[in-house]
Amino acid sequence: ELFVAITREMSSQTLKVWRELIDGINTSEQKIRAIAKQFPAHLKRLADAYHVIHGALTTSHDRKVLGVMKEHYIEIERFFCKIISEGQSAGEFRTNVSAKIPAWQLINTGIGFAMIRLNLRHFENLSVEDAIEFILRGLKH
């Protein structure tokens, strides 16, 4: 029960922060950049919760744990798919690719960055912003 509560709270906090952050930003590209720019600070603020969640993601077989993890990532997927779909509709991004593909590239980049940053301190020079720029270039026409 504690794990479920921690995951739901962290998920809620993450989406709230991201929604507030991108409120008033006009382009999808700039929204994604804004999230990438603040991600290291966000990760640092919620480090304990991310340690718990990533530990469970890599080791748990408990149905309840996996269910709440699935819930979390579905919400994150919806969030990024909406931004990417809006960018596709506005002509910012290619339309010949499902929004889920780049959404999951963003999610996987975030997971990988978080796991390395939180567990291997000597890789602090890794730039999530550079990784996101690489994904954004791939979305261009």
C-alpha positions as a Markdown table, in Angstrom:
| # | Residue | x | y | z |
|---|---|---|---|---|
| 1 | Glu | 0.0 | 0.0 | 0.0 |
| 2 | Leu | 2.8 | 2.4 | 0.8 |
| 3 | Phe | 4.4 | 1.8 | -2.6 |
| 4 | Val | 1.1 | 2.5 | -4.4 |
| 5 | Ala | 0.7 | 5.7 | -2.4 |
| 6 | Ile | 4.3 | 6.8 | -3.2 |
| 7 | Thr | 4.0 | 6.1 | -6.9 |
| 8 | Arg | 0.6 | 7.8 | -7.2 |
| 9 | Glu | 1.8 | 10.9 | -5.4 |
| 10 | Met | 5.1 | 11.1 | -7.4 |
| 11 | Ser | 3.1 | 10.6 | -10.6 |
| 12 | Ser | 0.6 | 13.3 | -9.6 |
| 13 | Gln | 3.4 | 15.7 | -8.6 |
| 14 | Thr | 5.3 | 15.1 | -11.8 |
| 15 | Leu | 2.4 | 15.8 | -14.1 |
| 16 | Lys | 1.3 | 18.8 | -12.0 |
| 17 | Val | 4.8 | 20.3 | -12.2 |
| 18 | Trp | 5.0 | 19.6 | -16.0 |
| 19 | Arg | 1.6 | 21.0 | -16.7 |
| 20 | Glu | 2.4 | 24.2 | -14.8 |
| 21 | Leu | 5.8 | 24.5 | -16.5 |
| 22 | Ile | 4.4 | 24.3 | -20.0 |
| 23 | Asp | 1.3 | 26.4 | -19.4 |
| 24 | Gly | 1.6 | 29.4 | -21.7 |
| 25 | Ile | 4.3 | 27.9 | -23.9 |
| 26 | Asn | 3.0 | 28.0 | -27.5 |
| 27 | Thr | 4.9 | 25.3 | -29.3 |
| 28 | Ser | 5.2 | 21.6 | -28.6 |
| 29 | Glu | 8.9 | 21.7 | -29.3 |
| 30 | Gln | 9.4 | 24.4 | -26.7 |
| 31 | Lys | 7.2 | 22.5 | -24.2 |
| 32 | Ile | 9.4 | 19.4 | -24.5 |
| 33 | Arg | 12.5 | 21.5 | -24.2 |
| 34 | Ala | 11.2 | 23.1 | -21.1 |
| 35 | Ile | 10.5 | 19.8 | -19.5 |
| 36 | Ala | 14.0 | 18.5 | -20.4 |
| 37 | Lys | 15.7 | 21.6 | -19.0 |
| 38 | Gln | 14.0 | 21.2 | -15.6 |
| 39 | Phe | 14.2 | 17.4 | -15.5 |
| 40 | Pro | 17.5 | 17.1 | -13.5 |
| 41 | Ala | 16.2 | 19.5 | -10.8 |
| 42 | His | 12.8 | 17.6 | -10.8 |
| 43 | Leu | 14.7 | 14.3 | -10.4 |
| 44 | Lys | 16.8 | 15.6 | -7.6 |
| 45 | Arg | 13.7 | 16.8 | -5.7 |
| 46 | Leu | 11.9 | 13.5 | -6.0 |
| 47 | Ala | 15.1 | 11.3 | -5.9 |
| 48 | Asp | 13.8 | 9.0 | -3.0 |
| 49 | Ala | 10.5 | 8.3 | -4.8 |
| 50 | Tyr | 12.4 | 7.6 | -8.1 |
| 51 | His | 14.7 | 5.2 | -6.3 |
| 52 | Val | 11.7 | 3.3 | -5.0 |
| 53 | Ile | 9.9 | 3.3 | -8.3 |
| 54 | His | 12.8 | 2.3 | -10.5 |
| 55 | Gly | 13.8 | -0.4 | -8.0 |
| 56 | Ala | 10.3 | -1.8 | -8.3 |
| 57 | Leu | 10.2 | -1.4 | -12.0 |
| 58 | Thr | 13.4 | -3.6 | -12.4 |
| 59 | Thr | 12.7 | -6.2 | -9.7 |
| 60 | Ser | 9.1 | -6.6 | -8.7 |
| 61 | His | 6.7 | -9.2 | -10.0 |
| 62 | Asp | 3.9 | -8.2 | -7.6 |
| 63 | Arg | 0.6 | -7.6 | -9.6 |
| 64 | Lys | -0.3 | -4.6 | -7.5 |
| 65 | Val | 3.1 | -3.0 | -7.9 |
| 66 | Leu | 3.2 | -3.6 | -11.6 |
| 67 | Gly | -0.4 | -2.3 | -11.9 |
| 68 | Val | 0.4 | 1.0 | -10.3 |
| 69 | Met | 3.6 | 1.3 | -12.5 |
| 70 | Lys | 1.5 | 0.7 | -15.6 |
| 71 | Glu | -0.9 | 3.3 | -14.5 |
| 72 | His | 1.9 | 5.8 | -14.0 |
| 73 | Tyr | 3.5 | 5.2 | -17.4 |
| 74 | Ile | 0.1 | 5.3 | -19.2 |
| 75 | Glu | -0.4 | 8.8 | -17.7 |
| 76 | Ile | 3.0 | 9.9 | -18.8 |
| 77 | Glu | 2.4 | 8.4 | -22.2 |
| 78 | Arg | -0.9 | 10.3 | -22.6 |
| 79 | Phe | 0.8 | 13.6 | -21.5 |
| 80 | Phe | 3.6 | 13.3 | -24.1 |
| 81 | Cys | 1.3 | 12.0 | -26.8 |
| 82 | Lys | -0.9 | 15.0 | -26.4 |
| 83 | Ile | 2.0 | 17.4 | -26.8 |
| 84 | Ile | 3.4 | 15.5 | -29.8 |
| 85 | Ser | -0.1 | 15.2 | -31.5 |
| 86 | Glu | -0.5 | 19.0 | -31.0 |
| 87 | Gly | 2.9 | 19.5 | -32.6 |
| 88 | Gln | 1.9 | 17.3 | -35.5 |
| 89 | Ser | -1.4 | 19.2 | -36.0 |
| 90 | Ala | 0.5 | 22.5 | -35.9 |
| 91 | Gly | 3.0 | 21.3 | -38.5 |
| 92 | Glu | 5.9 | 21.3 | -36.1 |
| 93 | Phe | 6.4 | 17.5 | -36.3 |
| 94 | Arg | 6.2 | 14.8 | -38.9 |
| 95 | Thr | 2.7 | 13.2 | -39.2 |
| 96 | Asn | 3.8 | 9.9 | -40.7 |
| 97 | Val | 4.7 | 8.5 | -37.2 |
| 98 | Ser | 2.4 | 7.6 | -34.3 |
| 99 | Ala | 2.7 | 10.1 | -31.4 |
| 100 | Lys | 3.3 | 7.0 | -29.2 |
| 101 | Ile | 6.7 | 6.3 | -30.7 |
| 102 | Pro | 8.4 | 9.6 | -29.8 |
| 103 | Ala | 6.4 | 9.7 | -26.6 |
| 104 | Trp | 8.1 | 6.4 | -25.6 |
| 105 | Gln | 11.4 | 7.7 | -26.8 |
| 106 | Leu | 11.1 | 10.6 | -24.4 |
| 107 | Ile | 9.9 | 8.3 | -21.5 |
| 108 | Asn | 12.7 | 5.8 | -22.1 |
| 109 | Thr | 15.3 | 8.7 | -22.2 |
| 110 | Gly | 13.9 | 10.0 | -18.9 |
| 111 | Ile | 14.0 | 6.5 | -17.3 |
| 112 | Gly | 17.5 | 5.9 | -18.4 |
| 113 | Phe | 18.8 | 9.3 | -17.5 |
| 114 | Ala | 17.2 | 9.0 | -14.0 |
| 115 | Met | 18.5 | 5.6 | -13.3 |
| 116 | Ile | 22.1 | 6.6 | -14.3 |
| 117 | Arg | 22.0 | 10.0 | -12.6 |
| 118 | Leu | 20.6 | 8.7 | -9.3 |
| 119 | Asn | 22.9 | 5.6 | -9.1 |
| 120 | Leu | 26.1 | 6.5 | -10.8 |
| 121 | Arg | 27.1 | 10.0 | -9.7 |
| 122 | His | 30.3 | 10.2 | -11.8 |
| 123 | Phe | 28.0 | 10.5 | -14.9 |
| 124 | Glu | 26.6 | 13.8 | -13.8 |
| 125 | Asn | 27.9 | 15.4 | -17.1 |
| 126 | Leu | 25.2 | 13.5 | -19.1 |
| 127 | Ser | 22.8 | 15.9 | -20.7 |
| 128 | Val | 19.1 | 14.9 | -20.9 |
| 129 | Glu | 18.6 | 18.1 | -22.9 |
| 130 | Asp | 21.0 | 16.9 | -25.6 |
| 131 | Ala | 19.3 | 13.5 | -25.8 |
| 132 | Ile | 15.9 | 15.2 | -26.1 |
| 133 | Glu | 17.2 | 17.5 | -28.9 |
| 134 | Phe | 18.3 | 14.4 | -30.7 |
| 135 | Ile | 14.7 | 13.1 | -30.5 |
| 136 | Leu | 13.2 | 16.4 | -31.6 |
| 137 | Arg | 15.4 | 16.5 | -34.7 |
| 138 | Gly | 14.0 | 13.1 | -35.6 |
| 139 | Leu | 10.5 | 14.5 | -35.4 |
| 140 | Lys | 11.2 | 17.3 | -37.8 |
| 141 | His | 10.0 | 17.2 | -41.5 |
